[in-house]
Amino acid sequence: MKHINIFILFTLSLLTSSAQGILFWGEYSSGEIFKSNLDGENIELVCNEQYSMKRISVDNENSRIYWAAPDYSKIRSCKFDGTDLIDVISTNSNIDIVEVNSKNNRLYYSESYEDCIKSCNFDGTGDQVLIPNSGLVMGLGIDTIQNYIFWTDYDEGIVYRANIDGSEITTILDTNTSLFELCLDTKNQFIYFNNRTNDNIAKIDYDGNNYSLVQDGSGVIGVMAIDEINDKIFWIERDNGFIVKADLDGENSEVIYSTPLTHNLAGMEIAKTQTVSIISQNNCLNKIYPNPVTDNLTITLEVKFSLEIYNINGQFIDRIENLENSFNLNVSNYSPATYLIKVNSNGRYETYKIIKEKVYTFIF
């Protein structure tokens, strides 16, 4: 019996990447959902007459948004352009929050005063209680790289962490204040949350350490969103009708959108996209090899460097820092696909396209 392995070959390309994205937000009173670029420009109406709506979550893999329609006890969904509008699931009580797990094609959500976090498939099937006795959940975040789920208990002022299957629940921060929204910077492994008692935004790391104040709001802070590619945080100031953008430390804040207070901004999320252009085909073959790759990718530079890994849609996968000249990246567990490797050496950024190849085995 013989095995013949056939590899599909591609060339290595040095790329430049310009990070882009789509900002989605909703207005509770009108039931309208809008989108714009990350500067708040080129505003478009995605869909309207969506009853009252609260939270928005994005499925980058399938170019869909999901949102909570609390007054009608539903989770609804449509494509990024507003087409293919569907009801995903109906429940017995108002839905407060919904979060997407694109890796496992699951939705996570909570219902008002049900005291639990539930999960279902993207089509609403397979509904189950994931975390009982969760408290009143007003903030929810999923990290599919570290396989963690985080949430806030509004009444008790606690930030919790659990494995993505709901096991090993841990209290990582007890604030004795009213905690509302929570969002994740998965690249740097920080949790951002807002505090309705003191009206501010703070952050901690995944273990509950390294607390720092990010922003004292000038109006009641609602939902937030993290732009990991450009290292920005967005938040809604409900009392002012503002959407604000700032650096991740809260500096250089600017209002990018404003609306009458009666519209009541209530949901926001960022769809991550990345535009890539090829500079050269051959001038960096000595830096990253082999390409295509099956198991181990060798990255060699003359100086220390760090790297970030994204899928072809610009979604962050992993970050590795303080590397010495040469590093072997194990990609054996990666799915066959195209990936982007962003290398930082002394402040110079270069992005490479690599192929995790599929091996076809013929037995005869």
C-alpha positions as CSV (number, residue, x, y, z in Angstrom):
1,M,0.0,0.0,0.0
2,K,1.4,3.4,-0.9
3,H,0.4,6.9,0.3
4,I,1.0,9.8,-2.1
5,N,0.6,13.3,-0.5
6,I,-0.3,16.1,-3.0
7,F,0.2,19.6,-1.8
8,I,-1.5,22.7,-3.3
9,L,1.3,25.3,-3.7
10,F,1.1,29.1,-3.4
11,T,3.7,31.8,-3.4
12,L,4.6,34.0,-0.4
13,S,3.4,37.5,-0.6
14,L,4.5,40.5,1.4
15,L,1.4,42.6,2.0
16,T,0.3,45.9,3.4
17,S,-2.9,45.8,5.4
18,S,-5.2,48.7,6.1
19,A,-7.6,48.0,8.9
20,Q,-11.2,48.8,8.3
21,G,-14.5,47.9,9.9
22,I,-18.2,48.6,10.1
23,L,-19.7,50.2,13.1
24,F,-23.3,49.0,13.8
25,W,-25.6,50.6,16.3
26,G,-29.3,50.6,17.2
27,E,-31.8,53.1,18.6
28,Y,-34.2,51.6,21.2
29,S,-37.2,53.9,20.6
30,S,-37.3,53.8,16.8
31,G,-36.2,50.2,16.5
32,E,-33.7,51.3,13.7
33,I,-30.3,49.8,13.1
34,F,-27.6,51.9,11.3
35,K,-24.0,51.3,10.1
36,S,-21.1,53.5,9.3
37,N,-17.4,53.4,8.9
38,L,-15.3,53.6,12.1
39,D,-15.2,57.4,11.9
40,G,-19.0,57.7,12.0
41,E,-19.1,58.6,8.3
42,N,-21.1,57.1,5.4
43,I,-24.1,56.3,7.6
44,E,-26.6,53.9,6.2
45,L,-29.9,52.5,7.5
46,V,-29.6,48.7,7.8
47,C,-33.2,48.0,8.9
48,N,-36.1,49.6,10.7
49,E,-39.3,48.8,12.5
50,Q,-37.5,46.2,14.6
51,Y,-39.6,46.9,17.6
52,S,-37.5,48.1,20.5
53,M,-34.0,46.8,20.4
54,K,-31.2,46.6,22.9
55,R,-28.0,44.8,22.0
56,I,-26.2,44.0,18.8
57,S,-23.6,41.2,18.2
58,V,-21.7,40.5,15.0
59,D,-21.0,37.2,13.2
60,N,-18.0,38.2,11.0
61,E,-17.7,34.7,9.4
62,N,-21.2,34.8,7.9
63,S,-21.6,38.6,7.6
64,R,-24.6,38.7,9.9
65,I,-25.7,40.8,12.9
66,Y,-27.9,39.6,15.7
67,W,-29.8,41.7,18.2
68,A,-32.1,41.5,21.2
69,A,-35.7,42.6,20.6
70,P,-36.7,42.7,24.3
71,D,-40.3,43.9,24.1
72,Y,-41.2,41.0,21.8
73,S,-38.9,38.5,23.5
74,K,-36.9,37.6,20.4
75,I,-33.5,37.4,19.0
76,R,-33.5,38.6,15.4
77,S,-30.8,38.6,12.7
78,C,-30.0,39.9,9.2
79,K,-27.1,40.2,6.9
80,F,-24.8,43.2,7.1
81,D,-26.8,44.9,4.3
82,G,-30.1,44.4,6.0
83,T,-31.4,41.5,3.8
84,D,-32.5,38.1,4.9
85,L,-34.2,39.3,8.1
86,I,-35.2,36.4,10.3
87,D,-36.5,35.6,13.8
88,V,-33.9,33.3,15.5
89,I,-35.6,32.4,18.7
90,S,-38.6,33.5,20.8
91,T,-38.6,33.2,24.6
92,N,-41.0,33.6,27.5
93,S,-39.4,36.9,28.8
94,N,-37.5,39.9,27.6
95,I,-34.0,39.3,26.2
96,D,-31.4,41.7,27.6
97,I,-28.3,40.7,25.8
98,V,-27.0,38.5,23.0
99,E,-23.4,37.5,22.1
100,V,-22.1,35.6,19.1
101,N,-19.6,32.7,19.2
102,S,-18.7,32.3,15.5
103,K,-16.2,29.6,16.2
104,N,-18.9,27.2,17.4
105,N,-21.9,28.7,15.6
106,R,-23.6,29.4,18.9
107,L,-25.5,32.4,20.5
108,Y,-25.3,33.2,24.2
109,Y,-28.1,35.3,25.7
110,S,-29.8,36.3,28.9
111,E,-33.4,37.0,29.7
112,S,-34.7,39.6,32.2
113,Y,-34.8,38.2,35.7
114,E,-34.3,34.6,34.6
115,D,-31.0,34.5,36.5
116,C,-29.1,32.4,33.9
117,I,-27.1,32.5,30.7
118,K,-28.5,30.4,27.8
119,S,-27.1,29.2,24.6
120,C,-28.5,28.1,21.2
121,N,-27.4,27.4,17.7
122,F,-27.5,30.1,15.1
123,D,-30.8,28.9,13.9
124,G,-32.3,28.8,17.4
125,T,-32.2,25.1,17.9
126,G,-30.3,23.3,20.7
127,D,-31.4,25.9,23.3
128,Q,-30.0,25.1,26.8
129,V,-29.1,26.7,30.1
130,L,-25.4,27.2,30.1
131,I,-24.9,29.0,33.4
132,P,-27.6,28.8,36.1
133,N,-27.7,31.3,38.9
134,S,-25.8,33.9,37.0
135,G,-27.4,37.0,38.5
136,L,-28.9,39.8,36.4
137,V,-26.6,39.7,33.4
138,M,-26.1,43.1,31.7
139,G,-22.6,42.5,30.2
140,L,-21.4,39.4,28.4
141,G,-18.3,38.6,26.4
142,I,-16.9,35.6,24.7
143,D,-13.2,34.8,23.9
144,T,-13.0,31.9,21.5
145,I,-9.2,31.9,21.5
146,Q,-8.8,31.4,25.3
147,N,-12.2,29.6,25.5
148,Y,-13.6,31.9,28.2
149,I,-17.0,33.5,28.9
150,F,-17.2,36.7,31.0
151,W,-20.2,38.4,32.4
152,T,-21.3,41.1,34.9
153,D,-23.9,40.7,37.6
154,Y,-25.6,44.1,37.7
155,D,-27.2,43.8,41.1
156,E,-24.1,42.3,42.9
157,G,-21.5,44.3,41.1
158,I,-19.4,41.2,40.2
159,V,-17.4,40.2,37.1
160,Y,-17.3,36.5,36.5
161,R,-15.3,34.2,34.3
162,A,-16.0,30.6,33.3
163,N,-14.9,28.2,30.6
164,I,-16.9,28.5,27.4
165,D,-18.8,25.4,28.3
166,G,-20.0,27.0,31.6
167,S,-17.6,25.1,33.9
168,E,-15.2,26.5,36.5
169,I,-17.0,29.7,37.4
170,T,-14.7,32.2,39.1
171,T,-15.3,35.6,40.6
172,I,-12.5,37.8,39.3
173,L,-13.8,41.2,40.6
174,D,-16.2,42.3,43.2
175,T,-17.0,46.1,43.0
176,N,-20.1,46.6,45.2
177,T,-21.4,48.8,42.4
178,S,-23.9,48.4,39.6
179,L,-22.0,46.9,36.6
180,F,-23.6,47.2,33.2
181,E,-21.8,46.5,29.9
182,L,-18.8,44.4,29.4
183,C,-16.6,44.0,26.3
184,L,-13.3,42.2,25.6
185,D,-10.0,43.2,24.2
186,T,-9.0,39.6,23.3
187,K,-5.7,40.7,21.7
188,N,-4.4,42.2,24.9
189,Q,-6.6,40.0,27.2
190,F,-8.4,42.9,29.0
191,I,-12.0,43.2,30.1
192,Y,-13.6,46.6,29.8
193,F,-16.7,47.3,31.9
194,N,-18.8,50.3,32.9
195,N,-20.0,51.2,36.3
196,R,-23.5,52.7,36.6
197,T,-22.9,53.8,40.2
198,N,-19.9,56.0,39.4
199,D,-20.6,56.4,35.7
200,N,-17.2,55.4,34.4
201,I,-15.3,52.8,32.3
202,A,-12.6,50.7,33.8
203,K,-10.6,47.7,32.7
204,I,-9.0,44.6,34.3
205,D,-7.0,41.7,32.9
206,Y,-8.5,38.2,32.6
207,D,-7.5,37.3,36.1
208,G,-9.1,40.5,37.6
209,N,-5.8,42.2,38.2
210,N,-4.3,45.5,36.8
211,Y,-7.4,47.6,37.4
212,S,-7.2,51.0,35.7
213,L,-9.8,53.7,35.1
214,V,-10.3,54.4,31.4
215,Q,-12.9,57.1,31.3
216,D,-15.2,59.2,33.5
217,G,-18.2,59.7,31.3
218,S,-20.1,63.0,30.9
219,G,-23.3,61.1,30.5
220,V,-24.7,57.7,31.5
221,I,-22.5,55.2,29.6
222,G,-24.3,52.5,27.8
223,V,-22.9,49.8,25.6
224,M,-19.3,49.6,24.4
225,A,-17.3,48.0,21.6
226,I,-13.6,47.3,21.0
227,D,-11.8,47.8,17.7
228,E,-8.8,45.4,18.2
229,I,-7.2,46.1,14.8
230,N,-6.9,49.9,15.4
231,D,-6.7,49.7,19.2
232,K,-9.8,51.8,19.9
233,I,-12.7,51.7,22.2
234,F,-16.2,53.0,21.4
235,W,-18.9,53.8,23.9
236,I,-22.4,55.3,24.0
237,E,-23.2,58.3,26.2
238,R,-27.0,57.9,26.7
239,D,-27.6,61.2,28.4
240,N,-25.9,63.1,25.5
241,G,-26.9,60.9,22.6
242,F,-23.3,60.5,21.6
243,I,-21.2,57.7,20.2
244,V,-17.6,58.3,21.3
245,K,-14.3,56.8,20.1
246,A,-11.0,56.9,22.0
247,D,-7.7,55.1,22.4
248,L,-7.8,52.0,24.6
249,D,-6.5,54.0,27.6
250,G,-9.4,56.5,27.1
251,E,-7.1,59.2,25.6
252,N,-7.9,61.2,22.5
253,S,-11.7,60.8,22.8
254,E,-13.9,62.3,20.1
255,V,-17.7,62.3,19.4
256,I,-18.2,60.6,16.0
257,Y,-22.1,60.5,16.0
258,S,-24.9,62.3,17.8
259,T,-28.6,61.8,17.8
260,P,-31.6,63.3,19.7
261,L,-31.9,61.9,23.2
262,T,-35.4,60.6,22.4
263,H,-33.9,58.0,20.1
264,N,-32.1,56.3,23.0
265,L,-29.0,54.7,21.6
266,A,-29.0,51.1,22.9
267,G,-26.8,48.7,20.9
268,M,-23.4,48.8,19.2
269,E,-20.8,46.4,17.7
270,I,-18.0,46.4,15.2
271,A,-17.6,44.1,12.2
272,K,-14.0,43.5,11.6
273,T,-12.6,43.7,8.1
274,Q,-9.1,44.1,6.7
275,T,-8.1,45.2,3.2
276,V,-4.9,43.7,2.0
277,S,-2.8,44.6,-1.0
278,I,0.3,42.8,-2.3
279,I,3.6,44.7,-2.4
280,S,6.0,42.0,-3.5
281,Q,6.0,38.3,-4.2
282,N,9.6,37.3,-3.5
283,N,11.6,39.7,-1.3
284,C,10.9,38.0,2.0
285,L,11.2,34.3,1.3
286,N,14.1,34.1,3.8
287,K,11.9,35.4,6.7
288,I,8.9,33.1,6.7
289,Y,9.0,29.5,5.5
290,P,7.8,27.0,4.4
291,N,4.8,28.5,2.7
292,P,2.5,26.7,2.3
293,V,2.9,25.0,5.7
294,T,1.5,22.0,7.3
295,D,3.0,21.9,10.8
296,N,5.7,24.4,11.8
297,L,6.2,27.8,10.3
298,T,9.7,29.3,10.8
299,I,9.9,33.1,11.1
300,T,13.5,34.5,11.0
301,L,14.5,38.2,11.4
302,E,17.8,39.9,12.4
303,V,16.2,41.7,15.3
304,K,13.7,40.9,18.1
305,F,10.1,40.9,17.0
306,S,6.5,40.2,17.9
307,L,3.7,38.9,15.8
308,E,-0.1,38.8,15.5
309,I,-2.1,36.2,13.6
310,Y,-5.4,37.0,11.8
311,N,-7.7,35.1,9.5
312,I,-8.2,36.4,6.0
313,N,-11.2,38.4,7.2
314,G,-9.0,40.3,9.7
315,Q,-10.2,38.6,12.8
316,F,-7.6,38.3,15.5
317,I,-6.4,34.8,16.4
318,D,-3.3,35.1,18.5
319,R,-0.4,37.3,19.6
320,I,3.1,36.3,20.5
321,E,5.7,38.9,21.9
322,N,9.4,39.3,22.7
323,L,10.7,36.7,20.2
324,E,14.4,36.3,19.6
325,N,15.4,36.4,15.9
326,S,13.9,33.0,15.0
327,F,10.7,31.4,16.0
328,N,8.8,28.2,15.1
329,L,5.0,28.7,15.0
330,N,3.1,25.5,15.4
331,V,0.1,25.7,13.0
332,S,-0.8,22.0,13.1
333,N,-4.1,22.7,14.8
334,Y,-5.1,25.5,12.4
335,S,-7.8,24.7,9.8
336,P,-6.6,24.7,6.2
337,A,-7.0,28.3,5.1
338,T,-5.2,31.6,4.3
339,Y,-3.9,33.5,7.3
340,L,-2.2,36.9,7.8
341,I,0.9,37.2,10.0
342,K,1.6,40.7,11.1
343,V,5.2,41.1,12.2
344,N,6.4,44.1,14.4
345,S,10.2,44.6,14.4
346,N,11.4,47.8,16.0
347,G,8.2,49.6,15.2
348,R,8.2,48.5,11.6
349,Y,5.1,46.5,10.6
350,E,4.9,44.0,7.8
351,T,2.0,41.6,7.0
352,Y,2.5,38.3,5.3
353,K,0.0,35.9,3.8
354,I,0.6,32.3,4.6
355,I,-1.3,29.2,3.6
356,K,-2.1,26.3,5.9
357,E,-2.3,23.7,3.3
358,K,-4.6,20.7,3.0
359,V,-2.9,17.4,2.4
360,Y,-4.8,15.0,0.1
361,T,-3.8,11.4,0.8
362,F,-4.5,8.7,-1.8
363,I,-4.3,5.1,-0.7
364,F,-3.9,2.3,-3.3
